[in-house]
Amino acid sequence: MKLLFYSLNFLPKDIGGMEIQLYHLIKKLKKYHEISLVLPSRHNILIHGVQTYRIPTIFPHWGQKKEYQLKSFLIGFISLLCNSLATIFYFFWIYMRKKIDLVNVYQGSLFATIVLFLSTMFKKKTTLNLRGPEGYSTKFNQFLLETSIILSKLIIINSPSMLDSYKSKSLMLKHFANKKNVIYIPNGIDVHFWSPNSKRIKNDKDLIFVGNLLDRSHIINKGFKVLYDAIIYLKQIYSLSLKIEVLGNHDLALLKKLISKEIEQHFIFKGLIRDRNVLKSEIQKAKVFILSSLSEGMPNSLMEAMALEMPCIASDVGAVKNLIDDRVNGLLYERGNYIKLAKLIFELLKDENLQKKLGMNARKKIVKYYNLDDIIHKKIEKIYQKIIEN
């Protein structure tokens, strides 16, 4: 098959879950299929054996800061217009010179809508892949996302609950999304790599949190304020001071501004760990893995922790409810409820038998249902082939 992937936000592979998922999917598929990748020029991605096209980006950093001046508005308008024209030109050029069997568009946006429209004009088979709704997003971005969904012919999404999350935020989608062809394909991870170390690792930390906290959107979506409030509650009510490690890129000054000036008294910020072996060992040094997000798709970090037999506590957002069966292979709480989160942390830290039970059951479920090799060969490739044939 000749497959083309387009992603507006395919950042370097160590940034987030969707990027990691797409990166490994392309690396697996390129062994047996001809893969093309189209990205804005600001993304410095290079995958050996994959033809990569880069669309020039005008004002690539526009919109990263919230500004309301006339100058910002004009730059934004010019940026959207020029980047839209560049996207049209490049896809027209690609389709004129290259045969493509299937176009895979990741996440909705104005540019995703343009790609879907052009692909339809050139009679290309298309899919729109939705990997998780934005928890903190402007109304304009939400409108563009909804437009992409409405104009798409086929939607691939990682869990039924995710589509409900999209529809709950929009009156338009409540009507249009019900008429869409939807295929559910879960994320997958390398269960052979993400397996617990044979040697016993000393648990020298109480909790581990994995996630990027680089901007306001990251900090809000990852529910870091919820985790902070839970830690303060544990200290005030139970006189419990915990050792908590945070892994991932972060903006400490912004965290202090949005959450607390004393945040470093409660958390150890280790930063981004690029070496996966080191990351794996670091996660296993903690007793409990925490996912406090207010918005998620199907988080890779949670799946990897579960595969490592880590006892996990997670908010009931997105596809997390598909991963965790409450009190069977993890603990769930209602998102934003910091008191419930605090009580679950207290309960789990005091019960080593429960920790062991949840951890063992967690790995069993990930190995059985979310093995990346099985998902690619048994589901994704077969679905792609059916779309092309039909």
LOPAPA-639483 format. One record per residue: residue in one letter; z, x, y of N, C-alpha, C in turn. Coordinates in steps of 0.1 Angstrom, whole numbers, plus 5000, padded with zeros to 4 digits. Layout:
<atoms>
AZXYZXYZXY/...
</atoms>
This chain:
<atoms>
M500050084988500050005000500050095013/K499450045023499450105036500350025045/L501550085048502550015056502750075069/L502949995079503250035093504549985097/F505450075102506750025107506850045122/Y507249945129507449955144508949925147/S509550015154510949985159511150035173/L511549945182511749985196512950075197/N513950055188515250125189515550215177/F514550275171514750365160515250505166/L516450515168517050635174517250735162/P517650865166517950955155518750905144/K518550945132519050885120520550885119/D521250965127522650965126523350875137/I522550785143523150705153523850585148/G523150505140523750375136523250325122/G523750215118523450165105522050125103/M521450055112520050015111519150135110/E519350235119518550355119518650425106/I519850445100520050505087519250435076/Q519450305077518750215067517250235067/L516650225079515250235081514750375077/Y515450475081515150615078515050645063/H516050595055516050615041515050525034/L514750405039513750325033512350385034/I512050445046510750505048510650635039/K511750705038511650825030511450795015/K511950685010511750634996510350584994/L509950505004508550435002507450535003/K507650645011506450735013506050815001/K506950814990506550874978505450804971/Y505250674973504250604966503350524975/H503550524988502750444997502450525009/E501350485016500950555029501750485040/I502550565047503450505057503050555071/S502950465081502750495095503950445102/L504450525113505550485120505250485135/V505450375142505150375157506450355164/L506650445174507950455182507650475197/P508550435205508450475219508650625220/S507950695229507950845230509350905232/R510350825237511650875239512450905226/H511950855215512650875202512050995194/N512751095193512351225187512551215172/I511751135165511951115150510751185144/L510951255133509951325126510351315111/I509451245103509751235088508551295081/H508751405074507651475067506851375058/G505551385060504651305052504351165057/V504951135069504751005076503951025089/Q502850955090502050965103502850885114/T503250965124504050905135503250895148/Y503150775154502550755167503650725177/R503450785189504450775199503850705211/I504350595215503850525227504550575240/P503750625249504450675262505350565268/T506550615273507550525279507650555293/I507550455302507650465316509150435320/F509850515327511250495331512050465318/P512150565309512850545296514250515297/H514950555308516350545309516750425318/W515750345322516050225330516850125322/G517850065329518549955322519850005316/Q520050135315521250185309522550165318/K522250155331523350125340523149985347/K524149915348524049775354523949785369/E522749755374522549765389521749635393/Y522049595405521449475410520649495423/Q520349615427519549645439518149605437/L517449585448516049555447515249665441/K515649795443514949905437515049905422/S516149865417516349865402515449745397/F515449635404514549525399513149565399/L512649635409511249675410510949775399/I511849875397511649965386511549905373/G512449805371512549735358511249655356/F510749595366509449515365508249605361/I508249715369507149815366507249875352/S508449905348508749955335508249865324/L508649735325508249635315506649625315/L506049615327504649595327503849715321/C504249835326503549955321503749975306/N505049965301505349985287504649875278/S504549755284503849645276502349685275/L501749725286500349765285500049885276/A501049985276500950095267501050055253/T501949965250502049905236500749835231/I500249755240498949685237497849785234/F497749885243496649985241496850065228/Y498050115225498250195213498050115200/F498549995200498349915187496849885186/F496149855197494749825196494049945190/W494350065196493750185191494050215176/I495250195172495650215158494950125149/Y494849995152494249895144492749915143/M492149975153490749995153490350115144/R491250215143490850335135491650345122/K492550255119493350275107493550145099/K493350145086493550025078495050015075/I495649895078497049875075497149745067/D497849745056498049625048499149535053/L500249595058501449525062502149585074/V502449515084503149565096504549515096/N505549605096506949575096507549595110/V507949495117508549505130510149485128/Y510849585135512249575134512949535147/Q513749425146514449365157513549305167/G514049205173513249125183513249185197/S512249175205512149225218510849185224/L510649205237509349175243508249255236/F508449385233507449465227507249425212/A508249375205508149325192507149205192/T507349115202506549005203505049045206/I504849145214503449195216502849245203/V503649325196503149375183502749265173/L503649165172503449055163502148975167/F501948955180500848885185499548955182/L499549095186498349175183498049175168/S499049195160498849205146498149075140/T498548965146497948835142496548825146/M496248875158494848885163493948965154/F494549075149493749165140493949125125/K494549005123494648955109495449045100/K496449105105497349185097498549105092/K498949125080500149065075501349125082/T502349045086503449095094504749045089/T505849115091507249075089508049115101/L509049035104510049065114511349085107/N511849205108513149245101514249235111/L515249145108516449125116517549185109/R518249285115519349355108520649325114/G520749235124522049205129521949155144/P522649045148522649005162523349085171/E523049085184523749165194524949075198/G526149145198527349075202527449065217/Y527149175224527149185238525749215243/S525149115249523749125253523449045265/T522449085274522049005285521348885281/K521248785289520548665286519048685285/F518548785293517148825292516748885279/N517648975274517449035261517548935250/Q518448835251518548735241517348645241/F516748615253515548535253514348605246/L514248735249513148815242513348815227/L514548835223514848835208514348695202/E514748585209514448455204512948435204/T512248485214510748475214510148545202/S510648665199510048735187510248655175/I511448595173511648515161510748395160/I510548325172509748205172508248235169/L507748355173506348385171506148455158/S507148495151507048565138506548465127/K505848515118505348435106506348445095/L506948555093507848575082509048655086/I510248615083511448685087512148745075/I512448875075513248945065514648965071/I515648925065517048935070518048965059/N519149035062519949085051520948995045/S521148875051522048775045521848635051/P522048525044521848395050522748375062/S523948425062524848405073524348465086/M523548565085523048635097522048545105/L521248465098520348375105521148265112/D522248225105523148125112523748175125/S524048305125524548375137523548375148/Y522348395145521248385155521148245160/K521048155151520848015156522047955164/S523248005161524447945168524447985182/K523648085186523648135200522448075208/S521647995202520447945209520047805205/L519747725215519247595212517847595207/M517047695212515647705208515547735193/L516347835188516347875174516847765165/K517747685169518247575160517147485156/H516047475164514947395161513847475154/F513447585160512347665154512647745142/A513847795141514147885130514147815116/N514447685117514447605104513147595098/K512047615106510647605101510147735096/K510847845097510447975094510548005079/N509548095074509748145061510648265062/V511748255054512848355055513048415041/I513048555041513448625028514648705031/Y515548695021516848775022516848895014/I516949015021517049145014518249215019/P519249245011520449315016520149455019/N521049515027520949665029521349725016/G521049855015521549935003521950065007/I522750134999523150275001522950354989/D523050484990522950574979524250584972/V524450504962525750484955526050614948/H525150704944525350824937526050924947/F525550934959526151024969527550964973/W527550834977528750774982529650734970/S530050834963531050804952532250894955/P533450844950534650914953534651054947/N535251154954535351294949536251294937/S535851374927536651384915537951444917/K538051534927539351604930540151514940/R541351504938542251424946542351474960/I542051384970542051424984543351374990/K544051454997545351415003545151315014/N545851205014545751105024546651145036/D546151225045546951265056546751185069/K545951065067545850975078546050835073/D546550745082546750605078545550525078/L544750535089543550455091542350535095/I541150485091539950555096539050445102/F538450475113537550395120536250465122/V535050415118533750475119532850395128/G532450455139531550375148531350445161/N530150425167529850485180530450405191/L531050475201531750405212531250475225/L529950465226529350545237529150465250/D529050335249528950255261529650115260/R529550035270530349915271529949825259/S528649815256528149735245528749775232/H528749915229529349965217530849925216/I531549955226533049935226533349785224/I532649695230532849555228532449505214/N531249545210530749495197531549545185/K532049675187532849735176534349685175/G534649595185536049535185537149645186/F536849745194537849855195539149815202/K538949715212540149665219540949585209/V540349515200541149435190541949535181/L541349645177542049745169543249805177/Y542949835190543949895199545149795200/D544849665202545949565204546749555191/A546049565179546749555167547749675165/I547349785169548149905168549349895177/I549149845189550249825198551249725193/Y550749615187551549515181552449565169/L551849655161552549715150553649805155/K553449865166554449955172555549875178/Q555249765185556249685191557049595182/I556449535172557049445163557649515151/Y556949615145557449675133557949825135/S557849865147558250005151557450105142/L556150075140555250155131554250235140/S554350365139553450455146552450505136/L551250485138550250525128549350645132/K548850715122547850825125546450765122/I545650745133544350685131543250775136/E542250795128541150885132539950805135/V539250845145537950775149536850865148/L535850835140534650915138533450845144/G532750925152531550875159531450925173/N530250915179530050945193530950855202/H531550905212532350825221532350875235/D532750785244532950815258534350795262/L535150895262536650885263536950825277/A536250865287536550815300536350665301/L535250615295535050475295536050405287/L536450455275537450395267538750385275/K539150485282540350475290540250365301/K539050355306538850255317538850115311/L538250085300538049955294539249915286/I539950005280541049965271542450015276/S542650145277543950195281543850345284/K544650385295544650525298545450605288/E546250545280547050605270546450605256/I545150575255544450555243544550675233/E544650795239544750915230546050935224/Q547050855228548350865222548350795208/H547350705206547250625194546150665185/F545050725190543950755182543550905183/I543050955172542451095171540951085171/F540251125182538851115183538151245178/K537551235166536951355160535551375165/G534851265170533451275174532551255162/L531251275164530251255154530251365144/I530351335131530251435120528851425114/R527951525116526651515111526451545096/D527351635091527251675077527851555069/R526951495060527451385053528551415043/N528551535037529551575028530951585035/V530951645047532151645055532651505059/L531651425063532051285066532651215055/K532051225043532551165031533951205028/S534251335029535651385027536651335037/E536151335050537051295061537451145059/I536451065055536850915053537850905042/Q537750985031538650965020540051025023/K540251095034541551145038542451035043/A541850915046542650805051543050715040/K544150635042544550535032543750415033/V543350375045542750245047541550255057/F540450195054539250185063539250055071/I539050065084539049955093537749925099/L537249795098536149755106536549635114/S536649655127537249555136536149485145/S534949495141533749445149533849305153/L533349275165533049135169531649095166/S530849185163529449155159528949265150/E528249225139527749315129526549255122/G525749335116524749285106525349305093/M524849395085525449435072525849585074/P527049615078527349745082527349855071/N526549955073526450065063527750135062/S528550155073529750225072530750165063/L530750025063531649955054531249965040/M529949955037529349975024529650105018/E529550215026529850345022531350365019/A532150315027533650315024533950245011/M533350135009533650054997533150134985/A532050194986531550274975532450394972/L533150444982534150554980535450504975/E535550384971536750324966537850314977/M537450304989538450295000538850145001/P540150125002540649985005540249955019/C539649835022539049805035539549675040/I539749675053540149555061538949535071/A538349415071537249395080537249255086/S536649245098536549115104535449035097/D535548905098534548815090533348785098/V532648895102531448875110530148915102/G529048855106527748885100527748875085/A527248985079527148985064528349045057/V529349075065530649125060531149035049/K531048905051531548805042530848805029/N529548865029528848875016529349005009/L529749105016530249225010531649215004/I532549155012533949145008534349005004/D534949004992535548884986537048904989/D537548814998538948835003539948854992/R540748964993541848994983541349024969/V540049034968539449084955538949234957/N538149254967537649394969537849434984/G538649364991538949395005539749285011/L540149305024540849205031540049165043/L539949035046539148975057540148915067/Y539748915080540448845090539548785100/E539948685107539048615117538848715129/R537648735132537248835142538048805155/G538548915161539248905174540748875172/N541148845160542648805158543348935155/Y543848995166544549125164545849115157/I546549005158547848985151547648985136/K546648905132546348905118545849035113/L545049105120544649245117545849335115/A546849325124548049405124548849375111/K548949255108549749215096549149255083/L547749255083547049305071547149455069/I547149525081547349675080548749705075/F549749635080551149655076551249625061/E550649515056550749475042550049585033/L548949625037548149715028548749855027/L549249905039549850035039551050045030/K551749925029553049925021552749905006/D551549875002551349834988550249924982/E550650024975549650124969548850054958/N549549964951548849904940547649814945/L547949744956546849664962545749754967/Q546049864973545049964978544150004966/K544750034955544050084943543149974938/K543649854937542849744931541649714940/L541849704953540749664963539749774962/G540149904962539250014962538350014950/M538949994938538150004926537149884925/N537549764929536749654929535649664939/A535949724950534949744961533749824956/R534049934949532950024944532149944934/K532749874925532049804915531049704921/K531449634932530449544938529349614944/I529549724951528549794958527549854948/V528049904937527149964927526249854921/K526849744918526149634911525049564920/Y525349544933524449464941523749534952/Y524249654956523749714969523349864966/N522849894955522250024952520850034958/L520650124968519450134975518250154967/D518250234956517050244948516650114941/D517650044937517349914930516749814941/I517349814953516849724963515349754967/I515049884968513749924972512749884961/H513049934949512049914938511949774932/K513149704932513149574925512949464935/K513149484948513049374958511949404969/I512149514976511349534988509849554985/E509649644975508249674972507549554966/K508249474958507649354952507349254962/I508249234972508049134983506849184991/Y506749314995505649365003504349334995/Q504349354983503049334975502749184975/K503649094974503348954973502848914987/I503448964998502948925011501548965013/I501149085009499849135010498849055002/E499249024989498348944980498148804985/N499148744991499148604995498648585009/
</atoms>
